Amino acid sequence: MAKCSFLGLGVMGAPMAGHLLKAGHEVIVWNRTEAKSDAWVETYGGAKASTPAEAVAASDFVFSCLGDDPDVMVVYEEVIPAAREGMVLVDHTTASAHLARSLYDRALAEGAMFVDAPVSGGQAGAENGQLTIMCGGADEAFAAAAPIMDAYAKQMTHIGGPGAGQQAKMVNQICIAGIVQGLSEGLAFAQNAGLDPAKVIEAISKGAAQSWQMENRWETMVNGKFDYGFAIDWMRKDLRIALEEARANGSKLPVAALVDQFYADVQDMGGNRWDTSSLITRLGQDVKHGESGK
């Protein structure tokens, strides 16, 4: 079993760290708000650290799940100097590929290894230990970290070198943006046509239109329930990162850019914390969006 630290105990990080402990690993946690560390220790056991550097000092594997590039940079300003020869640093934050490459180089200079490993699967995936993990970094680092990450993973894929995991997550979010918008338009059309959405979904969900979003979100969408996962604020952050990367590599993302603006419309409606399926609200549907996602 491994000595692990986990930095960042949000809705994703807390259950992920819990799975590490349940798998038999030694786990010490840190969170910027210490009350969350206290709550995690009370729920799972394990130990807490007062600083990221203290957590790193007790570990061979360091895992993090933070908010955005600035959050990662602040924390890793303490992590990198505390890293030791052979230590593996794994960042599950959805952040920029540029930052991942920078942290890879800085870790390497300390004799440590860095893996950018953003996840997909949302809060439910984290709680159930069923996350999809997209990894960038050296073969050796991925091989070392994979057996530990298995505690909360459904699937792990080593995409390529540093930054490749983050770029793969960008692909994931680009695809989701288009799928959710298409599903929103289809459901709105069905309702305006006087069709029973349940019967429509029954008819089309086993054909070419099928998607995870359709299977898991159509009913909550037509009922105006938007507290089932990834918040719009976070989706817009991810799309911003993807659109910035697209400008850098010459990709054209007209649909993703348009859907990003549609999400801005929902934010203007007060939907910052509603889940991504709330795109349907901007189509004028009579949904009870005020009752959820608060």
DOKEKE-478836 format. One record per residue (C-alpha): residue number from 1; x, y, z. Coordinates in nm, 2 decimals, padded with zeros to 4 digits. Each point is the difference from the previous one (the first is absolute). Layout:
BEGIN
<rec nr="NUM" c1="X" c2="Y" c3="Z"/>
...
END
This chain:
BEGIN
<rec nr="1" c1="00.00" c2="00.00" c3="00.00"/>
<rec nr="2" c1="00.11" c2="00.36" c3="-00.08"/>
<rec nr="3" c1="00.05" c2="00.31" c3="00.21"/>
<rec nr="4" c1="-00.22" c2="00.26" c3="-00.17"/>
<rec nr="5" c1="-00.11" c2="00.36" c3="00.05"/>
<rec nr="6" c1="-00.31" c2="00.15" c3="-00.15"/>
<rec nr="7" c1="-00.02" c2="00.38" c3="-00.05"/>
<rec nr="8" c1="-00.34" c2="00.15" c3="-00.05"/>
<rec nr="9" c1="-00.32" c2="-00.15" c3="00.15"/>
<rec nr="10" c1="-00.28" c2="00.14" c3="-00.21"/>
<rec nr="11" c1="-00.29" c2="-00.21" c3="-00.13"/>
<rec nr="12" c1="00.24" c2="-00.20" c3="-00.21"/>
<rec nr="13" c1="00.32" c2="-00.01" c3="00.22"/>
<rec nr="14" c1="-00.16" c2="-00.11" c3="00.32"/>
<rec nr="15" c1="-00.15" c2="-00.32" c3="-00.12"/>
<rec nr="16" c1="00.31" c2="-00.08" c3="-00.21"/>
<rec nr="17" c1="00.22" c2="00.04" c3="00.30"/>
<rec nr="18" c1="-00.25" c2="-00.22" c3="00.19"/>
<rec nr="19" c1="00.04" c2="-00.28" c3="-00.26"/>
<rec nr="20" c1="00.37" c2="00.01" c3="00.04"/>
<rec nr="21" c1="-00.03" c2="-00.06" c3="00.37"/>
<rec nr="22" c1="-00.26" c2="-00.27" c3="-00.05"/>
<rec nr="23" c1="00.24" c2="-00.18" c3="-00.24"/>
<rec nr="24" c1="00.25" c2="-00.03" c3="00.29"/>
<rec nr="25" c1="00.23" c2="00.29" c3="-00.08"/>
<rec nr="26" c1="00.13" c2="00.24" c3="00.26"/>
<rec nr="27" c1="-00.16" c2="00.34" c3="-00.07"/>
<rec nr="28" c1="00.07" c2="00.35" c3="00.14"/>
<rec nr="29" c1="-00.22" c2="00.28" c3="-00.14"/>
<rec nr="30" c1="00.02" c2="00.38" c3="-00.03"/>
<rec nr="31" c1="-00.26" c2="00.25" c3="-00.09"/>
<rec nr="32" c1="00.01" c2="00.38" c3="-00.01"/>
<rec nr="33" c1="-00.30" c2="00.01" c3="00.23"/>
<rec nr="34" c1="00.11" c2="-00.21" c3="00.30"/>
<rec nr="35" c1="-00.36" c2="-00.08" c3="00.10"/>
<rec nr="36" c1="-00.02" c2="-00.22" c3="-00.31"/>
<rec nr="37" c1="00.31" c2="-00.19" c3="00.11"/>
<rec nr="38" c1="-00.15" c2="-00.05" c3="00.34"/>
<rec nr="39" c1="-00.33" c2="-00.12" c3="-00.15"/>
<rec nr="40" c1="00.19" c2="-00.24" c3="-00.23"/>
<rec nr="41" c1="00.20" c2="-00.15" c3="00.29"/>
<rec nr="42" c1="-00.32" c2="-00.04" c3="00.20"/>
<rec nr="43" c1="-00.17" c2="-00.18" c3="-00.29"/>
<rec nr="44" c1="00.28" c2="-00.22" c3="-00.12"/>
<rec nr="45" c1="00.28" c2="00.00" c3="00.25"/>
<rec nr="46" c1="00.35" c2="00.06" c3="-00.12"/>
<rec nr="47" c1="00.19" c2="00.32" c3="00.09"/>
<rec nr="48" c1="00.01" c2="00.36" c3="-00.10"/>
<rec nr="49" c1="00.29" c2="00.24" c3="-00.06"/>
<rec nr="50" c1="00.00" c2="00.38" c3="00.07"/>
<rec nr="51" c1="00.19" c2="00.08" c3="-00.33"/>
<rec nr="52" c1="00.05" c2="-00.16" c3="-00.34"/>
<rec nr="53" c1="00.38" c2="-00.04" c3="00.08"/>
<rec nr="54" c1="-00.08" c2="-00.19" c3="00.32"/>
<rec nr="55" c1="-00.22" c2="-00.24" c3="-00.19"/>
<rec nr="56" c1="00.26" c2="-00.05" c3="-00.27"/>
<rec nr="57" c1="00.27" c2="-00.07" c3="00.26"/>
<rec nr="58" c1="-00.20" c2="-00.30" c3="00.12"/>
<rec nr="59" c1="-00.06" c2="-00.15" c3="-00.34"/>
<rec nr="60" c1="00.13" c2="-00.19" c3="-00.30"/>
<rec nr="61" c1="-00.29" c2="00.09" c3="-00.22"/>
<rec nr="62" c1="-00.17" c2="00.34" c3="00.00"/>
<rec nr="63" c1="-00.34" c2="00.04" c3="-00.15"/>
<rec nr="64" c1="-00.18" c2="00.33" c3="-00.05"/>
<rec nr="65" c1="-00.35" c2="00.11" c3="-00.12"/>
<rec nr="66" c1="-00.03" c2="00.38" c3="00.00"/>
<rec nr="67" c1="-00.19" c2="00.27" c3="-00.18"/>
<rec nr="68" c1="00.19" c2="00.17" c3="-00.28"/>
<rec nr="69" c1="00.35" c2="00.09" c3="-00.12"/>
<rec nr="70" c1="00.05" c2="00.27" c3="00.27"/>
<rec nr="71" c1="-00.10" c2="-00.24" c3="00.28"/>
<rec nr="72" c1="00.23" c2="-00.27" c3="-00.13"/>
<rec nr="73" c1="00.29" c2="00.24" c3="-00.03"/>
<rec nr="74" c1="-00.04" c2="00.13" c3="00.36"/>
<rec nr="75" c1="-00.01" c2="-00.35" c3="00.14"/>
<rec nr="76" c1="00.29" c2="-00.14" c3="-00.21"/>
<rec nr="77" c1="00.22" c2="00.29" c3="00.11"/>
<rec nr="78" c1="00.01" c2="-00.19" c3="00.32"/>
<rec nr="79" c1="-00.02" c2="-00.35" c3="-00.14"/>
<rec nr="80" c1="00.29" c2="00.02" c3="-00.25"/>
<rec nr="81" c1="00.27" c2="00.11" c3="00.25"/>
<rec nr="82" c1="-00.11" c2="-00.27" c3="00.24"/>
<rec nr="83" c1="00.01" c2="-00.28" c3="-00.27"/>
<rec nr="84" c1="00.26" c2="-00.27" c3="00.04"/>
<rec nr="85" c1="00.19" c2="-00.22" c3="-00.25"/>
<rec nr="86" c1="-00.24" c2="-00.26" c3="-00.15"/>
<rec nr="87" c1="-00.31" c2="00.16" c3="00.14"/>
<rec nr="88" c1="-00.31" c2="-00.01" c3="-00.23"/>
<rec nr="89" c1="-00.22" c2="00.31" c3="-00.02"/>
<rec nr="90" c1="-00.34" c2="-00.04" c3="-00.16"/>
<rec nr="91" c1="-00.23" c2="00.29" c3="-00.06"/>
<rec nr="92" c1="-00.36" c2="-00.08" c3="-00.07"/>
<rec nr="93" c1="-00.10" c2="00.36" c3="-00.05"/>
<rec nr="94" c1="-00.14" c2="00.10" c3="-00.34"/>
<rec nr="95" c1="00.26" c2="00.26" c3="-00.09"/>
<rec nr="96" c1="00.20" c2="00.13" c3="-00.29"/>
<rec nr="97" c1="00.24" c2="-00.22" c3="-00.19"/>
<rec nr="98" c1="00.26" c2="00.28" c3="00.03"/>
<rec nr="99" c1="-00.01" c2="-00.02" c3="00.37"/>
<rec nr="100" c1="00.03" c2="-00.38" c3="-00.01"/>
<rec nr="101" c1="00.31" c2="00.02" c3="-00.21"/>
<rec nr="102" c1="00.15" c2="00.26" c3="00.24"/>
<rec nr="103" c1="-00.07" c2="-00.21" c3="00.31"/>
<rec nr="104" c1="00.14" c2="-00.31" c3="-00.18"/>
<rec nr="105" c1="00.33" c2="00.19" c3="-00.07"/>
<rec nr="106" c1="00.02" c2="00.14" c3="00.35"/>
<rec nr="107" c1="-00.06" c2="-00.34" c3="00.16"/>
<rec nr="108" c1="00.26" c2="-00.16" c3="-00.22"/>
<rec nr="109" c1="00.25" c2="00.26" c3="00.12"/>
<rec nr="110" c1="-00.06" c2="-00.13" c3="00.35"/>
<rec nr="111" c1="00.04" c2="-00.36" c3="-00.10"/>
<rec nr="112" c1="-00.38" c2="-00.06" c3="00.03"/>
<rec nr="113" c1="-00.26" c2="-00.10" c3="-00.26"/>
<rec nr="114" c1="-00.32" c2="00.19" c3="-00.09"/>
<rec nr="115" c1="-00.32" c2="-00.14" c3="-00.16"/>
<rec nr="116" c1="-00.28" c2="00.23" c3="-00.13"/>
<rec nr="117" c1="-00.31" c2="-00.22" c3="00.06"/>
<rec nr="118" c1="-00.33" c2="00.18" c3="-00.04"/>
<rec nr="119" c1="-00.31" c2="-00.20" c3="00.07"/>
<rec nr="120" c1="-00.34" c2="-00.05" c3="-00.15"/>
<rec nr="121" c1="-00.31" c2="-00.15" c3="00.17"/>
<rec nr="122" c1="-00.10" c2="00.28" c3="00.23"/>
<rec nr="123" c1="-00.09" c2="-00.01" c3="00.37"/>
<rec nr="124" c1="-00.18" c2="-00.34" c3="-00.04"/>
<rec nr="125" c1="00.30" c2="-00.15" c3="-00.17"/>
<rec nr="126" c1="00.23" c2="00.12" c3="00.28"/>
<rec nr="127" c1="-00.23" c2="-00.13" c3="00.27"/>
<rec nr="128" c1="-00.04" c2="-00.33" c3="-00.16"/>
<rec nr="129" c1="00.36" c2="-00.04" c3="-00.10"/>
<rec nr="130" c1="-00.09" c2="-00.01" c3="-00.37"/>
<rec nr="131" c1="00.20" c2="00.28" c3="-00.15"/>
<rec nr="132" c1="00.15" c2="00.02" c3="-00.35"/>
<rec nr="133" c1="00.36" c2="00.13" c3="00.03"/>
<rec nr="134" c1="00.19" c2="00.15" c3="-00.29"/>
<rec nr="135" c1="00.38" c2="00.01" c3="00.07"/>
<rec nr="136" c1="00.29" c2="00.19" c3="-00.14"/>
<rec nr="137" c1="00.37" c2="-00.05" c3="00.10"/>
<rec nr="138" c1="00.28" c2="-00.26" c3="-00.01"/>
<rec nr="139" c1="-00.07" c2="-00.37" c3="-00.04"/>
<rec nr="140" c1="00.17" c2="-00.07" c3="00.33"/>
<rec nr="141" c1="-00.21" c2="00.25" c3="00.19"/>
<rec nr="142" c1="-00.32" c2="-00.13" c3="-00.13"/>
<rec nr="143" c1="00.10" c2="-00.36" c3="00.07"/>
<rec nr="144" c1="00.08" c2="00.10" c3="00.36"/>
<rec nr="145" c1="-00.32" c2="00.20" c3="00.06"/>
<rec nr="146" c1="-00.25" c2="-00.22" c3="-00.18"/>
<rec nr="147" c1="-00.03" c2="-00.28" c3="00.27"/>
<rec nr="148" c1="-00.07" c2="00.27" c3="00.26"/>
<rec nr="149" c1="-00.25" c2="00.19" c3="-00.21"/>
<rec nr="150" c1="-00.18" c2="-00.33" c3="-00.06"/>
<rec nr="151" c1="-00.17" c2="00.06" c3="00.34"/>
<rec nr="152" c1="-00.24" c2="00.26" c3="-00.17"/>
<rec nr="153" c1="00.03" c2="-00.08" c3="-00.37"/>
<rec nr="154" c1="-00.22" c2="-00.17" c3="-00.25"/>
<rec nr="155" c1="00.24" c2="00.06" c3="-00.28"/>
<rec nr="156" c1="00.35" c2="00.15" c3="-00.02"/>
<rec nr="157" c1="00.17" c2="00.08" c3="-00.33"/>
<rec nr="158" c1="00.35" c2="00.13" c3="-00.05"/>
<rec nr="159" c1="-00.05" c2="00.24" c3="-00.29"/>
<rec nr="160" c1="00.35" c2="00.12" c3="-00.05"/>
<rec nr="161" c1="00.26" c2="00.24" c3="00.13"/>
<rec nr="162" c1="-00.04" c2="00.29" c3="00.25"/>
<rec nr="163" c1="-00.32" c2="00.20" c3="-00.07"/>
<rec nr="164" c1="-00.16" c2="-00.27" c3="-00.21"/>
<rec nr="165" c1="-00.24" c2="-00.10" c3="00.28"/>
<rec nr="166" c1="-00.12" c2="00.36" c3="00.02"/>
<rec nr="167" c1="-00.04" c2="00.02" c3="-00.37"/>
<rec nr="168" c1="-00.21" c2="-00.32" c3="00.00"/>
<rec nr="169" c1="-00.22" c2="00.14" c3="00.27"/>
<rec nr="170" c1="-00.05" c2="00.31" c3="-00.23"/>
<rec nr="171" c1="-00.12" c2="-00.24" c3="-00.27"/>
<rec nr="172" c1="-00.24" c2="-00.15" c3="00.26"/>
<rec nr="173" c1="-00.15" c2="00.33" c3="00.09"/>
<rec nr="174" c1="-00.03" c2="00.12" c3="-00.37"/>
<rec nr="175" c1="-00.20" c2="-00.31" c3="-00.08"/>
<rec nr="176" c1="-00.22" c2="00.03" c3="00.31"/>
<rec nr="177" c1="-00.09" c2="00.36" c3="-00.09"/>
<rec nr="178" c1="-00.13" c2="-00.09" c3="-00.34"/>
<rec nr="179" c1="-00.19" c2="-00.31" c3="00.13"/>
<rec nr="180" c1="-00.18" c2="00.18" c3="00.28"/>
<rec nr="181" c1="-00.10" c2="00.28" c3="-00.23"/>
<rec nr="182" c1="-00.14" c2="-00.24" c3="-00.25"/>
<rec nr="183" c1="-00.19" c2="-00.19" c3="00.27"/>
<rec nr="184" c1="-00.14" c2="00.32" c3="00.13"/>
<rec nr="185" c1="-00.13" c2="00.10" c3="-00.34"/>
<rec nr="186" c1="-00.14" c2="-00.34" c3="-00.07"/>
<rec nr="187" c1="-00.19" c2="-00.01" c3="00.33"/>
<rec nr="188" c1="-00.13" c2="00.35" c3="-00.05"/>
<rec nr="189" c1="-00.12" c2="-00.09" c3="-00.35"/>
<rec nr="190" c1="-00.18" c2="-00.31" c3="00.13"/>
<rec nr="191" c1="-00.18" c2="00.20" c3="00.27"/>
<rec nr="192" c1="-00.10" c2="00.28" c3="-00.24"/>
<rec nr="193" c1="-00.13" c2="-00.27" c3="-00.24"/>
<rec nr="194" c1="-00.22" c2="-00.14" c3="00.27"/>
<rec nr="195" c1="00.19" c2="-00.33" c3="00.02"/>
<rec nr="196" c1="00.05" c2="-00.21" c3="00.31"/>
<rec nr="197" c1="00.38" c2="00.04" c3="00.07"/>
<rec nr="198" c1="00.01" c2="-00.34" c3="00.17"/>
<rec nr="199" c1="-00.13" c2="-00.18" c3="-00.31"/>
<rec nr="200" c1="00.23" c2="00.20" c3="-00.23"/>
<rec nr="201" c1="00.30" c2="-00.09" c3="00.21"/>
<rec nr="202" c1="-00.11" c2="-00.37" c3="00.01"/>
<rec nr="203" c1="-00.02" c2="00.01" c3="-00.38"/>
<rec nr="204" c1="00.34" c2="00.17" c3="-00.07"/>
<rec nr="205" c1="00.22" c2="-00.09" c3="00.29"/>
<rec nr="206" c1="00.12" c2="-00.34" c3="-00.14"/>
<rec nr="207" c1="00.08" c2="00.15" c3="-00.34"/>
<rec nr="208" c1="00.26" c2="00.24" c3="-00.14"/>
<rec nr="209" c1="-00.11" c2="00.29" c3="00.22"/>
<rec nr="210" c1="00.08" c2="-00.19" c3="00.32"/>
<rec nr="211" c1="00.24" c2="00.16" c3="00.25"/>
<rec nr="212" c1="00.08" c2="-00.01" c3="00.37"/>
<rec nr="213" c1="-00.16" c2="00.34" c3="00.03"/>
<rec nr="214" c1="-00.32" c2="-00.12" c3="-00.16"/>
<rec nr="215" c1="-00.02" c2="-00.31" c3="00.22"/>
<rec nr="216" c1="00.08" c2="00.18" c3="00.33"/>
<rec nr="217" c1="-00.13" c2="00.35" c3="-00.04"/>
<rec nr="218" c1="-00.31" c2="00.02" c3="-00.23"/>
<rec nr="219" c1="-00.25" c2="-00.05" c3="00.28"/>
<rec nr="220" c1="00.17" c2="00.24" c3="00.24"/>
<rec nr="221" c1="00.02" c2="00.26" c3="-00.28"/>
<rec nr="222" c1="-00.37" c2="-00.01" c3="-00.08"/>
<rec nr="223" c1="-00.08" c2="00.02" c3="00.37"/>
<rec nr="224" c1="00.23" c2="00.29" c3="00.06"/>
<rec nr="225" c1="00.23" c2="-00.18" c3="00.24"/>
<rec nr="226" c1="00.36" c2="00.13" c3="-00.04"/>
<rec nr="227" c1="00.18" c2="-00.10" c3="00.31"/>
<rec nr="228" c1="00.14" c2="-00.33" c3="-00.13"/>
<rec nr="229" c1="00.36" c2="00.07" c3="-00.08"/>
<rec nr="230" c1="00.25" c2="00.23" c3="-00.16"/>
<rec nr="231" c1="-00.08" c2="00.37" c3="00.05"/>
<rec nr="232" c1="-00.01" c2="00.25" c3="-00.28"/>
<rec nr="233" c1="00.27" c2="00.21" c3="00.16"/>
<rec nr="234" c1="00.24" c2="-00.29" c3="-00.03"/>
<rec nr="235" c1="-00.11" c2="-00.09" c3="-00.35"/>
<rec nr="236" c1="00.06" c2="00.36" c3="-00.12"/>
<rec nr="237" c1="00.35" c2="-00.02" c3="00.16"/>
<rec nr="238" c1="00.07" c2="-00.32" c3="-00.19"/>
<rec nr="239" c1="-00.13" c2="00.14" c3="-00.33"/>
<rec nr="240" c1="00.21" c2="00.31" c3="00.05"/>
<rec nr="241" c1="00.31" c2="-00.21" c3="00.04"/>
<rec nr="242" c1="-00.10" c2="-00.20" c3="-00.32"/>
<rec nr="243" c1="-00.07" c2="00.31" c3="-00.20"/>
<rec nr="244" c1="00.34" c2="00.15" c3="00.10"/>
<rec nr="245" c1="00.17" c2="-00.32" c3="-00.10"/>
<rec nr="246" c1="-00.19" c2="-00.01" c3="-00.33"/>
<rec nr="247" c1="00.13" c2="00.35" c3="-00.08"/>
<rec nr="248" c1="00.35" c2="-00.11" c3="00.07"/>
<rec nr="249" c1="-00.01" c2="-00.31" c3="-00.22"/>
<rec nr="250" c1="-00.22" c2="00.14" c3="-00.28"/>
<rec nr="251" c1="-00.31" c2="-00.21" c3="00.07"/>
<rec nr="252" c1="-00.34" c2="00.14" c3="-00.08"/>
<rec nr="253" c1="-00.27" c2="-00.06" c3="00.26"/>
<rec nr="254" c1="-00.31" c2="00.19" c3="-00.11"/>
<rec nr="255" c1="-00.25" c2="-00.22" c3="00.18"/>
<rec nr="256" c1="00.20" c2="00.00" c3="00.33"/>
<rec nr="257" c1="00.03" c2="00.38" c3="-00.02"/>
<rec nr="258" c1="-00.37" c2="00.04" c3="-00.06"/>
<rec nr="259" c1="-00.10" c2="-00.23" c3="00.28"/>
<rec nr="260" c1="00.24" c2="00.18" c3="00.23"/>
<rec nr="261" c1="-00.20" c2="00.31" c3="-00.07"/>
<rec nr="262" c1="-00.33" c2="-00.19" c3="00.06"/>
<rec nr="263" c1="00.14" c2="-00.10" c3="00.34"/>
<rec nr="264" c1="00.07" c2="00.37" c3="00.07"/>
<rec nr="265" c1="-00.37" c2="00.06" c3="-00.07"/>
<rec nr="266" c1="-00.10" c2="-00.26" c3="00.26"/>
<rec nr="267" c1="00.25" c2="00.17" c3="00.25"/>
<rec nr="268" c1="-00.19" c2="00.32" c3="-00.06"/>
<rec nr="269" c1="-00.32" c2="-00.18" c3="00.10"/>
<rec nr="270" c1="00.17" c2="-00.08" c3="00.34"/>
<rec nr="271" c1="00.11" c2="-00.35" c3="-00.10"/>
<rec nr="272" c1="00.36" c2="00.01" c3="00.08"/>
<rec nr="273" c1="-00.02" c2="-00.31" c3="00.22"/>
<rec nr="274" c1="-00.26" c2="-00.19" c3="-00.21"/>
<rec nr="275" c1="00.14" c2="-00.30" c3="-00.17"/>
<rec nr="276" c1="00.09" c2="00.01" c3="-00.37"/>
<rec nr="277" c1="-00.33" c2="-00.15" c3="-00.12"/>
<rec nr="278" c1="-00.17" c2="00.33" c3="00.10"/>
<rec nr="279" c1="00.07" c2="00.12" c3="-00.35"/>
<rec nr="280" c1="-00.36" c2="-00.08" c3="-00.08"/>
<rec nr="281" c1="-00.12" c2="00.29" c3="00.22"/>
<rec nr="282" c1="00.12" c2="00.26" c3="-00.26"/>
<rec nr="283" c1="-00.23" c2="-00.16" c3="-00.26"/>
<rec nr="284" c1="-00.31" c2="00.14" c3="00.18"/>
<rec nr="285" c1="-00.12" c2="-00.33" c3="00.14"/>
<rec nr="286" c1="-00.24" c2="00.01" c3="00.29"/>
<rec nr="287" c1="00.24" c2="-00.17" c3="00.24"/>
<rec nr="288" c1="00.02" c2="00.04" c3="00.38"/>
<rec nr="289" c1="00.36" c2="00.12" c3="-00.01"/>
<rec nr="290" c1="-00.04" c2="00.22" c3="00.31"/>
<rec nr="291" c1="-00.05" c2="-00.31" c3="00.22"/>
<rec nr="292" c1="00.34" c2="-00.16" c3="-00.05"/>
<rec nr="293" c1="00.37" c2="00.06" c3="-00.03"/>
<rec nr="294" c1="-00.01" c2="00.27" c3="00.27"/>
END
